[in-house]
Amino acid sequence: MSMSSLITLTTDFGTRDGFAAQMKGVILGINPQARLIDVTHDIEPFNVLEAALVIKGLAGYFPAGVIHLAVVDPGVGGKRRGIVMRSDERFYVGPDNGLFSLVLKTGRSREIREIKNPDFFLPDPHPTFHGRDVFAPVAAHLSSGDRFDLLGPVIEDPVMLPIPSVDRTRDGIQGEVIYIDRFGNLISNIEARLLSRPVDTVQVGERKIKGVKRFFSEVPEGSPLALINSFGFLEIAVNLGNASLALGIQRGARVTVRWA
């Protein structure tokens, strides 16, 4: 499979301090032909789940050979491994802390290697900035055509995020809010594939919402609704509003689906 020169970047670095730009400089120093796309640098600091959702959302929308470089790395410098994953003809580079676990759950094929070969690093990597000194050069070398199998040994036990499990009952499904996006939408851990029967109500907190809609404007402005979001999870929103504020709901709140 041929490698692409296309590298995406997803981090929690923000844009104030120049950290993302340092990574870009390293990549372009190794491969001046690399094409860099900023996915986001505004992941909530240390929020691996938020980044994992973003990566899952973009995984299928880039061409084969793309390299997704992601650095949300609260364990930097510690015992956590660095990994490169090949899944469905796309590559993922970053810390082994669950960043890629949602892709792993949905991907059809995979090979994961621990990043061990120092020939792919900058000299004397700084213990607090593997994004610049390890992961960025690895992505750059891959985009230059260097061999994936030279990075390090195959591993079979990548870290998987402890996403709360859902409970299926005779009457429906019990889940919870696992993420609140910048619009205040409440994203649950209930995947679309679990909604195998017509839904009567979706309850979050004390609020019951009738059925599952397809898009926001199916309800009047300011009204709550439930829908399947673009990540494939059940979401509670308020049309042109902030569901978290309007409904007084925070992460961890119970979400109950009742069948019709």
N, C-alpha and C positions, 0 to 999 in steps of 0.2 A: 504494500500500500504506500503510495507516495505521500510525503508530508507537505503540508501547506506552509506558506510563509505568513499565514494569518494567525495572530496571537491576540486573544482577548484578555483583559485584565479586570479582576473583581477583587476589591480589597476594602478594608475598614480604615484606610490611611487618611481619608479626606484629601483636600487639595491645598491646605494651608501651609504644610511643612515641607513639601517637595519630595516626600518619600516615593510617591508613584512615579514622579519624573526621574528619580535616580534609577528605578527599575527599568524605565524606558531607555535611559541612556546606556545601561549595561546591555540590554537586548540589541540596540542598534549598533553598539560597538562590536558585537560578535557577528551580527547579521544585519548589515545596512539595508538589505532588501526586505526586512520584516515589515509587515503591515500590522499596526497596532490599533486595537479598538478598545476604548474604555467602556466597559459594561457599567460599572459604578465603583466609586471609591467612598461611598457614603453608607456602607453597611454599618449598622450600629456597632460600636467598638466591642470586640470579642464575641459577637453574636454569630456563632457558627451556624446555627439553624437558619437564621435569616439568609446567610450566604448560600447555604445548601439549597434553599428554596429558589433563590435567584439562578443558581447554576442549573438546577433541574429545569427551570423555565426556559433557559436559553439553549439547552443541550441539543435539541433537535432542529434548531433553526439556522445552524451554520453548516457550511459545506464540509464534506469528508476531508480529513486531514487537518482540520483546525486544531489549535492548541489553546485550551482554556487554562489560563494561569490564574490561580485564586490564592489569596493570602489573607486569611483571618486566623491568627495564630497565637492565641493566648499562651500556648505552651512552648513558645520559641526558646531555643537554647536548652530545653530539657530533654527528656528521654523520648519524646514523640518522634516518630519517623517522618522523613520526607518521602513522598511517593509520586510516581507517574503511572497513570492508568490509561489503558487503551480500551475504549468501549464503543461499539458500533461505529468504528472508523473515525473516532474523534479521540483526542488526547486531553488529559487533565493532569495538571502539575500543581502540587501544593503540599501542605502538611497533612499527615494522616491523623486527622482529628474528627472525621465525620463529614467534612466538607462535601465529599462526593458520594455520600451514602444514599441519597435519594436517586442519583443517577444509577448507582449500582442496583437499586431495587427494581428499576424499570428497564435497564439495558438488557439486550439479548446476548451480548458476548462481552468478555472482559479479560484483560491480562493486566496485572498490577506488579510493578517493580519498585523495590525500595531504592531510593537515591543514595548510592554509596560511592560511586566513582568520582574521586576528587578532580579528575581531568575535566569534569563538566562544571566545576565551581569556579568562582573567583578565588585568587590566592588568599589564604588566611581568613575564611569567612567570619564575619562578626557574629558573636553569639546572640545578639538581639535583632539582627536584620537578615534573616535567611531569605526573605523576599527578594532582596537586592543581590545577595552574595551566593545564593544557592538556586532558588527557584527560577529567578529571571534568567540566569545563564543557562540553566537546563532547558528552559523553553526555547531560548535563542539557538542553542546547539541543535535541538530537535528540528527547529524550523529551517536550519541550514542543511538538514539531511543526515545528521549524525544518527547512529543506530540506537534505537530504543533499547535493544537487548544489552547494550554496553553500560547502561546506567547502574545496574545492580541486580540482585537476585529477585526472582519471582516470590511474591508473598501471597498467601491465601487467606489472611485474617485481617483485612482492613478494619479500622475502627468504624462502627456504625452508630449513628446518633440514636440516643435513647428516646425516640419519639413515642409519646404515650400511646398505648394500644387502645383500640376501640372495643366496646362490649356490644355484642349482638344479642338482642333479646327477641322474644316472640313478637313483641309489639313494635320493634324498631332498632335503633342504634344509639348508644351512648358514646360521646366523644368529648373533646374539649378544645378550647381556643389555644392554639400553639403559637400564633404570631399575629401581630397587629401592624398593618402596613402604614405608609405615610398618609394615606387618606382616612385612616381610622377603621378600615375594613377588618373584620374579625375572621381570620383564617383558621379553620378547624383541622383536626387530624383525620376527618372522615373523607376518604377518597371517593371520587365519583363512581368508581366501579362497585362500591358497596351499596349504592342506591339502586338495588335490583327490583324494587317495587315502587308503585306510586306513593308519594309522600303526602301525608295529611298536614302535619305541622312540623316546624323546626322551632325548638325552644332554646333560648339562651338567656341565662338569668331568669327573670320573671316574665320575659317577653315571649309570647308565642306568635309565630309568623306562619301564615298559611301557604303551604306548598313551596315549590322551588321554581324560581323564574329563570329566564334565559339571559336577561340583560337588565341594567339598572332602571331604565325609563319605563319599564313595564308597571312601575308603581309611581304614585304622585311624588313630587319633590318633597323631601323631608320624611318620607315613609320608609320603614325598614323592609328588607327583603332578604331571602336566601337564594343563592345561585351557585353554580359550579364555576370557579374562577379559572383563569388561564393556566394555573399550575395543576389543575385537576382535583382540587379540594373544595369541599363545601365551605362557602363563605357567607357571613352575615354582613350586610351593608345597609347604608341609608342613602337613598337616591339624592345626590348632590349634598351629602352631609357626612358627618363623622360618626360612625356607629359606636365606636368605643366611648365617645363622650356622650352621645345622645342616649345610649342605653346603659351607661355606667358600667361597662364590661371591661375587664382586664384579662391578660393572659392567664390561662388556667381555669377559666370559667367553664362550667359544664355546658355541653351542647347535646340536646336530645332530639333525635329524629323519630317521629311516630308514623307508622305506615297508615295509609288510607284504609 
